[in-house]
Amino acid sequence: PKLDPVAALAYHLAGEHLRGVFPEVLLHELEPRLRAARQIVSESQGQPILKWAERIVSLPVGLQLLPPTMPPGVVQAVHRGLLERLQLQFDYQGYDDAQPKALSCHPVALVVRGPLCYLIARIGDYPDVRHLLLHRMRNVVVSNLAAIDPEGFDLAADVRVSFEARPSLAQFLRESRLSLDQVVAPAIGGWHLVTATLADTYELERWLNSQGKLLRRVVKEAARIQTSNKP
């Protein structure tokens, strides 16, 4: 259906933002709507709401690198392997490898992190999982062998984090919470006890380490929460 002005503006701004977040291959299905939105915005003479596009910009946090070039056919083969639960065979160019290595894997999950796509997979019969960058995969073939997930694997697993924070950091976290279930206890001896449930990511670890003397005594415990509890 033809987009109304408000929907066109929303698609236009969302498209500009997502181009700095998702790889181009994942935006392919949205492109007809984004193209229609851009056309409506460009033809929006005299409509004040669409003039917002000239006054609003979405800027990503941190230095944004250009996405790597994705070899043809890789994404489609990986998606099929994940969907049909079939093993994959491919050549993989590791960071420190002079030549690509021939690998077979059990695809487990796909993670999009900024402009990069990672395939979480078991290599051969090894029980642990590895993170493989899709743009380093070549000649991907979907086999007829069933893919087997590692025992106990849970992509949505969360951790319950607790730490002691100085009053300035505690006040900051009251305004910008780590999660919807975050609790900041009253100060005892100049320290507030902060607890929150969230994903155990590299960004979390980096943030905790960056606070210096503003926090101490970090403890992580396994936890499970519903998606609706996340910010």
trRosetta pair geometry for C-beta under 8 A, 3 or more apart (Angstrom, degrees):
i j d omega theta_ij theta_ji phi_ij phi_ji
2 36 7.7 -149 -137 -179 55 131
3 7 4.4 -137 -161 95 94 112
3 8 4.3 124 123 -65 129 82
3 11 6.6 -75 -129 9 156 139
3 33 7.5 106 -60 -158 130 82
3 36 5.8 133 0 126 120 115
3 37 5.9 -10 56 -90 171 73
3 40 5.8 -113 77 -19 112 160
4 7 5.1 85 52 16 72 105
4 8 6.9 -137 93 -10 31 93
5 8 5.6 -57 -144 36 29 113
5 9 6.4 30 159 -19 65 104
5 40 6.9 -162 -107 157 54 125
5 44 6.8 106 -129 -122 106 121
5 47 5.7 -132 -125 165 147 146
5 49 5.4 98 138 80 126 125
5 50 5.5 -97 -160 -53 106 105
6 9 5.9 -54 -152 34 30 110
6 10 6.5 30 151 -18 64 106
6 49 6.4 -45 -83 154 68 148
7 10 5.6 -54 -147 37 34 113
7 11 6.3 31 156 -16 68 105
7 37 7.5 -117 126 -105 71 105
8 11 5.9 -55 -146 39 30 108
8 12 6.1 32 155 -22 64 109
8 36 7.4 -109 -116 123 94 79
8 37 4.4 164 -153 -139 66 74
8 40 3.9 -84 -137 84 154 140
8 41 5.8 -175 147 -51 113 80
8 44 7.8 174 104 -69 142 127
8 50 6.9 -5 92 -108 118 110
9 12 5.6 -55 -145 35 29 113
9 13 6.3 21 161 -12 65 107
9 37 7.6 -163 -38 -166 14 109
9 41 6.8 117 -91 -92 59 107
9 49 6.3 -103 -38 143 153 94
9 50 5.7 -144 -75 -110 107 62
9 52 6.0 48 -153 63 136 119
9 53 6.1 -137 -133 -57 85 99
10 13 6.3 -59 -146 40 26 103
10 14 6.0 23 157 -16 64 113
10 37 7.9 -105 68 -134 54 140
11 14 5.7 -59 -140 42 28 110
11 15 6.0 31 160 -23 65 108
11 33 5.5 -121 -146 145 143 98
11 34 5.9 -156 162 -101 104 52
11 36 7.6 5 106 76 158 85
11 37 3.6 -150 90 -73 119 156
12 15 5.9 -56 -148 34 24 111
12 16 6.7 23 155 -17 61 105
12 34 7.4 122 -99 -151 44 69
12 37 4.5 -156 -56 143 77 117
12 38 6.0 131 -112 -80 98 56
12 41 5.0 64 -85 -43 158 148
12 53 5.6 -23 116 -112 143 128
13 16 5.8 -54 -150 35 32 111
13 17 6.5 29 153 -16 65 107
13 53 6.9 -140 -64 -112 87 79
13 56 6.2 -16 -113 107 127 126
13 58 6.4 112 -177 -25 87 122
14 17 5.7 -59 -150 39 32 110
14 18 6.0 26 157 -18 69 111
15 18 5.9 -56 -137 39 29 106
15 19 6.5 39 161 -31 63 102
15 27 7.7 102 -141 -158 81 129
15 30 7.0 -174 -102 133 96 124
15 34 4.0 116 -103 -131 147 119
15 37 6.7 162 -5 68 137 138
15 38 7.6 -78 72 -53 155 100
16 19 6.2 -49 -154 20 27 114
16 20 7.9 12 154 -4 55 102
16 57 7.8 -95 134 -144 142 60
16 58 6.0 137 103 38 102 111
17 20 6.5 -74 -172 39 37 100
17 21 6.5 13 146 -8 72 121
17 58 3.9 -31 -89 104 99 157
17 60 7.8 134 -156 -64 72 85
18 21 5.2 -72 -143 47 43 107
18 22 5.1 -7 178 17 89 112
18 27 6.1 140 127 -99 121 121
18 30 7.6 15 90 75 159 160
19 22 7.4 -51 -100 52 20 79
19 24 7.7 28 -138 -91 76 74
19 27 7.0 15 -91 -68 65 168
20 58 7.8 -171 36 108 130 100
20 60 4.8 -142 132 -29 132 133
20 64 5.5 -29 -164 -149 107 153
20 115 7.9 -68 -177 -62 39 103
21 60 6.7 172 -70 -98 82 128
21 114 6.5 -102 -151 -136 50 44
21 115 7.5 -168 167 -64 16 62
22 26 4.6 -105 174 76 119 123
22 27 5.5 133 97 -50 125 97
22 112 6.4 1 -123 179 78 142
22 115 7.4 82 147 -109 11 52
23 26 5.2 89 65 6 80 101
23 27 7.6 -158 98 -4 44 91
23 67 5.1 148 -116 -159 76 153
23 70 6.5 78 179 -43 138 134
23 112 7.2 -128 4 -138 96 109
23 115 5.6 102 -78 -165 70 63
23 116 7.5 89 -57 -87 112 10
23 117 5.8 -53 -7 -33 144 109
24 27 5.7 -67 -153 39 40 109
24 28 7.3 69 150 -56 67 79
24 67 6.7 -176 -10 68 86 149
24 70 7.8 -151 56 11 92 123
25 28 6.0 -16 -165 -25 39 115
25 70 5.4 -42 -31 48 138 162
25 75 5.0 178 152 -34 148 166
26 75 8.0 -148 -63 -148 71 146
26 112 6.7 20 -54 -108 168 147
26 117 7.7 154 -42 -78 124 126
27 30 5.2 -64 -166 47 67 110
27 31 6.3 92 137 -58 83 84
27 34 7.5 8 175 -12 109 152
28 31 5.8 -33 -159 -10 34 119
30 33 5.6 -65 -170 48 65 108
30 34 5.5 62 136 -25 90 109
31 34 5.5 -58 -138 41 34 111
31 35 5.9 37 162 -23 69 105
32 35 5.8 -54 -145 35 28 112
32 36 6.4 28 156 -17 63 106
33 36 5.7 -53 -147 37 32 111
33 37 6.3 34 153 -21 65 106
34 37 5.6 -53 -147 36 32 113
34 38 6.4 34 153 -21 65 103
35 38 5.8 -51 -149 33 31 111
35 39 6.6 32 152 -20 63 104
36 39 5.7 -55 -152 33 33 112
36 40 6.5 31 153 -17 66 104
37 40 5.8 -55 -149 36 33 109
37 41 6.3 32 154 -18 67 107
38 41 5.7 -56 -147 38 31 111
38 42 6.2 29 156 -19 66 109
39 42 5.8 -57 -147 37 29 109
39 43 6.3 11 158 -5 65 113
40 43 6.0 -70 -147 47 28 100
40 44 6.4 53 150 -58 64 99
40 50 7.3 -128 133 -120 86 141
41 44 5.4 -36 -153 -8 33 126
41 50 5.5 -175 -129 -167 65 112
41 53 5.2 42 -157 -14 130 168
44 47 4.6 -84 -173 48 93 115
44 50 3.4 -82 176 101 161 155
44 51 7.2 -153 117 -51 122 59
44 53 7.9 109 44 20 149 128
47 50 4.6 46 94 19 110 111
47 51 7.2 177 92 -22 58 84
48 51 5.5 -53 -156 23 40 118
49 52 6.1 -24 180 -8 46 114
50 53 6.1 -15 178 0 61 111
51 54 5.6 -41 -175 27 63 112
51 55 6.9 39 137 -4 76 110
52 55 5.7 -79 -152 51 43 99
52 56 5.4 13 163 -5 85 120
53 56 6.6 -61 -120 45 25 95
60 64 5.2 85 71 -70 136 127
64 114 7.8 -168 -133 -160 78 119
64 115 7.8 100 -169 -23 85 122
65 114 8.0 60 47 148 89 137
65 115 6.7 -128 83 37 80 137
66 115 7.3 -157 157 157 25 174
67 70 7.9 -17 144 -34 113 95
67 115 3.4 -139 -89 179 91 125
67 116 7.3 -175 -134 -64 84 50
68 115 7.4 136 8 130 64 111
68 116 7.3 45 15 -102 107 79
68 133 7.8 43 45 165 150 126
68 135 4.1 119 102 142 126 172
69 135 6.5 122 79 -150 42 121
70 74 6.0 -133 178 51 91 124
70 75 6.3 20 170 -34 141 110
70 117 7.8 33 -103 27 124 128
70 134 6.4 2 -131 118 102 108
70 135 5.2 -94 -100 -99 58 87
71 74 4.9 84 72 -28 90 123
71 135 6.9 137 -5 -148 79 54
71 137 6.9 -133 40 86 128 64
71 138 5.6 152 -73 -106 178 69
73 76 5.7 -65 -152 45 47 111
73 77 5.8 42 157 -21 80 110
73 140 6.6 -174 123 49 94 99
74 77 6.1 -65 -151 38 26 106
74 78 6.2 21 158 -16 66 111
74 90 8.0 72 -127 -132 91 143
74 134 5.5 135 138 178 128 94
74 135 7.6 147 79 -97 165 35
74 137 5.2 130 -140 86 125 109
74 138 7.6 -55 -83 -97 116 29
74 140 5.3 107 -124 0 62 136
75 78 5.8 -58 -145 39 29 109
75 79 6.1 30 157 -20 66 108
75 117 7.4 34 -104 94 98 170
75 134 6.5 51 -81 179 72 145
76 79 5.8 -54 -147 36 28 112
76 80 6.4 27 155 -19 63 107
77 80 5.7 -55 -149 36 31 111
77 81 6.4 32 154 -19 65 105
77 88 6.7 108 145 -129 106 116
77 90 7.9 136 113 -77 144 121
77 140 3.9 157 92 111 153 121
77 141 7.1 -61 -152 -87 141 11
77 142 5.5 -158 -158 -43 87 97
78 81 5.7 -54 -148 36 32 112
78 82 6.4 29 155 -15 65 106
78 88 6.9 7 -104 -93 61 156
78 107 6.5 155 -157 -117 74 149
78 110 6.7 106 144 -91 120 123
78 119 5.8 -115 -146 -92 131 130
78 134 6.3 -69 -26 -120 162 114
78 137 7.6 102 -62 75 120 163
78 140 6.6 -45 -50 -179 75 162
79 82 5.9 -58 -149 39 30 108
79 83 6.0 25 157 -17 67 112
79 110 7.7 -10 -91 -44 64 157
80 83 5.8 -58 -140 41 29 109
80 84 5.8 -3 171 9 68 114
80 86 7.2 -23 131 45 83 120
80 142 5.3 -55 102 -80 120 155
81 84 6.7 -68 -130 53 20 88
81 85 7.7 61 170 -113 52 7
81 86 5.0 -106 -133 70 66 80
81 87 7.0 -34 -148 141 116 7
81 88 4.7 -23 -102 -60 162 105
81 107 4.5 99 123 12 116 144
81 142 5.2 -155 -72 -117 87 99
81 147 6.7 91 175 -43 90 143
82 85 7.5 13 -176 -75 25 47
82 107 5.0 -94 -76 125 72 132
82 109 7.4 89 -131 -115 124 25
82 110 6.2 -54 -74 -26 162 109
84 142 7.5 62 59 -174 130 136
85 146 6.1 9 128 -157 97 76
85 147 4.8 -135 -178 48 63 100
86 107 7.9 20 73 28 48 111
86 142 5.3 61 102 -175 133 95
86 143 6.0 -171 167 69 102 61
86 144 6.9 -47 -145 -127 121 17
86 145 6.7 113 -160 70 73 47
86 146 6.7 -68 -108 -114 52 32
86 147 5.7 41 93 -21 3 100
87 104 5.9 26 165 178 121 99
87 105 6.6 170 -158 84 81 36
87 106 5.7 -47 -105 -91 85 57
87 107 7.5 160 -128 -1 35 79
87 142 7.9 139 83 -159 43 53
87 143 4.7 -18 77 50 92 120
87 145 4.4 -9 19 80 125 102
87 146 7.2 47 -23 89 91 16
87 147 5.1 155 -66 -80 59 79
88 104 6.9 173 89 -152 47 56
88 105 5.4 -14 59 58 93 86
88 107 5.7 60 -7 -39 120 108
88 121 7.5 -65 41 -133 118 150
88 140 5.8 -21 -169 -161 115 96
88 141 7.0 143 -161 73 62 47
88 142 6.1 -36 -104 -102 72 53
88 143 6.9 -170 -96 3 18 90
88 147 8.0 18 -11 -84 75 122
89 102 7.5 4 -175 -174 90 88
89 103 7.4 -180 -147 94 51 47
89 104 4.8 -20 -98 -101 77 84
89 140 7.4 146 79 -155 46 47
89 141 4.6 -19 64 61 96 101
89 143 5.7 79 -14 -47 106 111
90 102 7.8 179 98 -146 29 53
90 103 6.1 -18 67 63 72 86
90 105 7.8 -34 28 14 102 107
90 137 4.9 2 156 -164 149 100
90 138 6.4 143 -177 66 93 41
90 139 5.8 155 -142 82 64 67
90 140 4.2 -9 -92 -99 120 65
90 141 6.8 177 -70 17 65 67
91 100 4.0 50 168 144 106 137
91 101 6.9 157 -155 74 64 29
91 102 5.7 -36 -98 -92 71 57
91 103 7.5 127 -118 17 22 79
91 137 7.3 132 74 -162 51 51
91 138 4.4 -30 68 67 103 98
91 139 5.1 47 9 42 103 112
92 100 6.0 149 67 -159 25 89
92 101 5.5 -28 61 60 84 83
92 103 5.1 0 3 10 122 130
92 132 6.4 -72 -130 -147 136 119
92 136 5.8 50 -160 128 72 98
92 137 5.7 -22 -99 -102 77 64
92 138 7.6 -177 -77 21 31 77
93 97 6.2 -154 -161 72 50 116
93 100 4.6 -55 -73 -93 72 86
93 101 8.0 154 -86 13 29 69
93 136 4.7 -129 59 -165 83 91
93 138 7.1 56 -21 -9 101 114
94 97 3.9 86 53 -6 96 115
94 101 6.7 18 -11 6 108 116
94 136 7.2 86 -79 171 28 143
97 100 6.8 95 118 -99 135 24
97 101 6.1 -98 -143 -27 159 101
100 138 6.2 -50 -129 35 163 125
103 123 5.9 -58 -163 -140 117 103
103 124 7.7 -101 -160 -40 77 85
104 123 7.5 113 77 -160 49 60
104 124 6.1 83 71 -82 89 61
104 143 7.3 17 -144 -18 114 145
105 119 7.6 102 108 129 152 126
105 121 3.9 38 166 156 132 134
105 122 6.1 155 -162 78 77 46
105 123 5.2 -40 -101 -101 92 51
105 124 7.4 -39 -93 -24 51 41
105 130 7.9 -99 -125 52 132 108
105 132 7.3 -111 -54 -13 173 153
106 121 6.0 160 74 -165 48 81
106 122 4.1 2 48 53 108 103
106 147 4.1 138 -153 -155 79 85
106 148 5.4 -59 -137 48 152 58
106 149 7.1 -162 144 -78 126 32
107 110 7.9 5 -177 -56 113 83
107 119 6.0 -63 -129 -171 95 113
107 120 7.8 92 -164 77 58 53
107 121 5.0 -41 -105 -102 44 106
107 147 5.7 -47 42 -133 67 159
108 120 4.7 -68 70 107 108 92
108 121 5.6 179 5 -97 88 40
108 122 6.6 90 -43 -15 116 81
108 129 6.0 -51 18 -122 156 129
108 147 7.7 -159 -71 161 52 126
108 149 5.7 104 -123 -124 94 81
108 150 6.9 -16 -101 7 142 92
108 153 6.2 -68 -163 149 136 162
108 155 7.8 164 139 -64 100 110
109 119 7.8 160 84 -159 42 48
109 120 4.4 4 57 49 86 120
109 155 4.8 136 -107 -85 168 139
110 117 6.5 -12 -171 -171 99 99
110 118 7.2 154 -159 81 50 52
110 119 6.0 -24 -104 -105 71 60
110 120 7.3 -147 -73 16 23 82
111 117 7.4 152 81 -159 48 51
111 118 4.5 -14 63 62 99 103
111 120 6.2 65 -11 -29 109 107
111 131 7.5 -41 43 -135 130 107
111 155 7.8 -166 -75 -153 101 118
112 116 7.5 160 -156 87 51 48
112 117 5.5 -22 -102 -104 70 73
112 118 7.8 -171 -78 22 24 74
113 116 5.3 -19 70 69 83 97
113 117 8.0 159 25 -93 67 25
113 118 6.5 18 9 -4 111 115
116 133 6.3 -55 -166 -132 109 101
116 134 8.0 158 -176 28 65 90
116 135 7.6 -93 -135 6 75 116
117 133 7.2 107 77 -157 58 57
117 134 4.2 -7 88 10 110 130
117 135 7.4 114 46 -25 92 82
118 131 4.7 -15 -169 -168 128 96
118 132 6.6 132 -161 64 67 40
118 133 6.1 -40 -102 -92 67 50
118 134 7.2 -136 -89 -21 17 83
119 131 7.5 145 71 -159 44 46
119 132 4.5 -26 61 65 96 100
119 133 7.9 -152 17 -60 80 3
119 134 6.0 105 -26 -73 101 82
119 137 7.5 32 10 -41 139 145
120 129 5.3 19 -180 173 90 131
120 130 7.5 171 -148 81 51 35
120 131 6.0 -21 -96 -100 68 66
120 132 7.8 176 -80 20 20 78
120 155 7.4 162 49 -102 159 106
121 129 6.5 143 72 -152 20 83
121 130 6.2 -31 67 60 72 80
121 132 5.9 -16 27 7 118 123
122 125 7.9 5 152 -149 115 12
122 126 6.1 -169 -170 77 85 73
122 127 6.9 -36 -133 -150 123 17
122 128 7.3 145 -120 84 81 30
122 129 5.8 -64 -73 -99 64 64
122 130 7.7 117 -112 13 23 82
122 148 7.3 -44 48 79 149 77
122 149 7.9 154 -14 -145 127 27
122 150 5.7 150 -70 -55 124 98
123 126 5.3 13 69 36 79 121
123 130 5.7 18 -24 12 111 132
127 150 5.6 106 -179 -132 68 104
127 151 7.3 -24 -160 19 113 94
128 150 7.0 51 -120 -115 18 151
129 150 5.8 -109 -49 -8 99 146
129 153 6.8 89 -40 -113 139 130
132 136 7.0 -128 -179 68 78 110
132 137 6.6 64 152 -60 118 111
133 136 4.5 69 79 8 100 110
133 137 7.5 -168 97 -19 55 84
134 137 5.6 -52 -158 19 43 116
137 140 5.6 37 150 -64 119 112
149 153 5.4 -126 172 40 104 129
150 153 4.5 92 69 -43 91 119
154 157 4.2 96 97 -48 111 100
156 227 7.5 -61 -156 -76 135 93
157 200 7.5 -27 110 20 92 109
157 222 7.1 -42 -174 -148 113 91
157 224 7.0 -59 -132 -91 60 81
158 197 5.4 60 141 174 135 91
158 198 6.1 -161 -155 121 109 8
158 199 5.7 -75 -113 -84 78 45
158 200 7.1 144 -156 -18 39 82
158 223 5.1 -51 96 83 92 90
158 224 6.3 134 39 -107 96 32
158 225 5.7 -30 44 21 153 94
159 197 7.2 -173 92 -145 34 62
159 198 7.1 -27 59 68 73 53
159 199 7.6 68 18 -168 83 16
159 200 4.3 64 -4 -61 128 111
159 220 4.6 -4 174 -167 137 101
159 221 6.5 141 -165 68 79 34
159 222 6.3 -56 -112 -105 69 31
159 223 5.8 104 -153 23 19 96
160 195 6.8 3 179 -171 92 99
160 196 7.7 175 -152 91 55 30
160 197 5.2 -28 -99 -95 68 82
160 220 7.1 143 72 -158 49 49
160 221 4.6 -21 58 64 102 93
160 222 7.5 8 12 85 90 17
160 223 4.0 101 -36 -41 93 139
161 178 7.6 -83 66 141 126 156
161 195 7.0 168 89 -149 50 51
161 196 5.6 -16 61 64 95 77
161 197 7.5 160 16 -95 74 29
161 198 6.6 -35 10 38 120 94
161 204 7.4 -147 -63 -179 159 131
161 208 8.0 -124 -165 -82 139 132
161 218 6.9 -21 -164 -163 95 91
161 219 7.3 152 -154 81 47 52
161 220 5.4 -14 -99 -101 73 76
162 193 6.6 0 -170 -176 104 91
162 194 6.7 167 -149 88 55 52
162 195 4.4 -12 -98 -99 91 83
162 196 8.0 153 -81 18 50 56
162 218 7.5 157 85 -151 47 45
162 219 4.9 -11 60 58 93 100
163 193 7.8 173 92 -149 26 54
163 194 5.7 -15 63 59 72 98
163 208 7.2 168 -52 -137 163 108
163 215 4.9 35 144 -178 129 118
163 216 6.8 158 -172 73 93 27
163 217 5.9 153 -142 83 63 65
163 218 4.4 -12 -91 -97 115 66
163 219 7.1 172 -72 17 62 66
164 191 4.1 9 -180 176 115 127
164 192 6.8 149 -158 72 61 38
164 193 5.8 -34 -98 -94 70 58
164 194 7.4 152 -109 14 18 81
164 215 6.3 153 82 -156 51 65
164 216 5.1 -23 64 62 105 80
164 217 5.0 42 8 47 106 113
165 169 4.2 -118 -174 91 113 117
165 170 4.6 147 100 -61 118 81
165 173 6.9 32 120 6 175 139
165 184 7.6 -55 51 -135 129 102
165 191 6.7 129 57 -160 29 72
165 192 5.0 -32 64 63 86 94
165 193 7.9 149 17 -100 79 11
165 194 5.0 31 -4 -13 124 125
165 211 7.9 -61 -123 172 93 149
165 214 6.3 10 -153 152 76 80
165 215 4.8 -21 -99 -99 70 90
166 169 5.2 84 58 16 76 102
166 170 6.9 -142 96 -9 34 93
166 190 7.0 -15 -128 159 72 86
166 191 6.8 -48 -85 -109 44 62
166 192 7.7 16 119 17 4 90
166 213 7.4 43 -33 126 137 73
166 214 4.7 -96 25 -149 115 64
166 215 7.2 -112 0 -65 78 49
167 170 5.4 -58 -141 39 32 115
167 171 6.2 32 161 -21 67 104
167 187 6.2 -18 -81 -80 94 143
167 190 7.3 -81 -26 -162 99 61
167 192 6.7 108 -93 -20 50 114
168 171 6.0 -53 -150 34 28 109
168 172 6.7 31 150 -19 61 105
168 214 6.7 -82 72 -134 100 116
169 172 5.5 -51 -150 35 36 115
169 173 6.4 31 154 -15 68 106
169 211 6.3 53 -114 -155 146 125
169 214 4.3 117 -42 166 136 120
169 215 6.1 -103 106 -55 168 94
170 173 5.9 -59 -149 40 31 107
170 174 6.6 38 150 -26 64 101
170 184 5.2 128 -162 -161 97 131
170 187 7.3 -154 20 -74 169 97
170 192 3.9 68 -97 37 146 152
170 194 6.6 -158 -112 -64 82 114
171 174 5.6 -46 -151 26 36 115
171 175 6.9 26 154 -10 63 104
172 175 6.0 -66 -159 40 33 105
172 176 6.3 -29 164 38 72 100
173 176 6.6 -73 -123 72 33 64
173 177 6.2 69 177 -112 70 46
173 178 6.4 -12 -149 -22 109 91
173 182 6.7 -133 163 168 108 148
173 184 6.1 145 94 -76 113 131
173 194 6.1 16 104 -127 165 141
174 177 7.4 10 -143 -75 18 81
174 184 5.8 -78 -74 22 90 156
177 180 6.9 97 113 -86 145 30
177 182 4.5 -169 -161 29 107 143
177 196 7.3 166 177 -113 88 135
177 231 6.6 161 87 -69 100 140
178 182 5.1 121 49 -84 86 132
178 194 7.7 94 7 164 134 121
178 196 4.1 74 84 144 123 173
178 198 5.7 -99 155 -31 99 146
178 231 8.0 -169 135 -6 25 133
179 182 5.1 138 59 -43 69 89
179 196 4.4 142 28 -172 108 105
179 197 5.4 -125 107 63 169 58
179 198 4.7 -152 -59 -64 124 98
179 229 7.0 31 172 142 109 86
179 230 6.3 -60 -140 -128 95 54
179 231 5.9 -144 -132 -19 41 97
180 229 5.3 -145 61 -175 119 59
180 230 6.8 -179 5 -137 107 6
180 231 5.6 158 -43 -68 84 72
181 196 6.5 139 83 -140 75 59
181 197 5.3 12 63 25 128 105
181 225 7.0 -140 -2 -122 147 153
181 229 5.6 8 -31 -178 113 117
182 194 6.9 -11 -166 -169 99 90
182 195 7.0 166 -148 87 52 49
182 196 4.0 -8 -99 -94 83 105
183 194 7.3 167 85 -150 53 45
183 195 5.0 0 52 55 97 95
183 196 7.5 -178 19 -68 59 63
184 192 5.4 10 -174 164 90 133
184 193 7.6 157 -156 81 43 48
184 194 5.3 -8 -105 -103 73 80
185 188 7.7 -14 120 -11 114 103
185 192 5.9 166 68 -167 64 74
185 193 4.2 8 36 55 125 94
185 194 7.6 -140 15 -67 77 37
185 195 8.0 47 -22 1 102 98
186 192 7.1 -112 156 -119 12 87
187 190 6.2 5 -180 -123 120 10
187 191 6.3 141 -149 66 79 23
187 192 5.0 -55 -86 -69 70 75
188 191 6.3 -35 66 65 66 78
188 193 7.6 10 21 -21 110 100
191 216 7.4 -60 -128 44 138 106
194 215 7.8 -56 32 -125 127 120
197 223 5.1 -108 -130 111 112 150
197 225 5.0 106 128 -24 147 141
197 229 7.0 11 79 124 124 129
198 204 6.6 162 105 -97 120 138
198 230 7.2 109 -118 -125 71 94
199 204 7.0 -172 92 -28 65 135
200 204 6.2 -102 -144 57 37 146
200 205 7.8 51 -177 -45 71 96
200 220 6.6 79 -109 -161 122 141
201 204 4.8 108 55 2 73 98
201 205 7.3 -137 100 0 45 85
202 205 5.7 -56 -150 39 35 110
202 206 6.1 34 153 -19 68 108
203 206 5.7 -55 -144 39 31 111
203 207 6.2 33 155 -22 65 106
204 207 5.8 -55 -147 35 29 110
204 208 6.4 29 155 -18 65 105
205 208 5.8 -53 -148 35 31 111
205 209 6.4 25 156 -14 64 109
206 209 5.9 -60 -147 41 30 108
206 210 6.1 31 154 -26 65 111
207 210 5.7 -58 -145 32 30 113
207 211 7.1 39 157 -35 61 99
208 211 6.3 -52 -163 12 31 113
208 215 6.9 -92 -154 84 71 142
208 218 5.7 56 -167 -101 137 155
211 214 4.4 -100 171 61 96 107
211 215 4.6 29 110 16 142 108
213 216 7.8 1 -153 -54 48 101
215 218 7.0 58 138 -64 115 95
225 229 4.5 -82 161 59 125 141
225 230 7.2 137 99 -50 123 81
226 229 5.3 102 65 -7 75 101
227 230 5.9 -50 -167 17 49 113
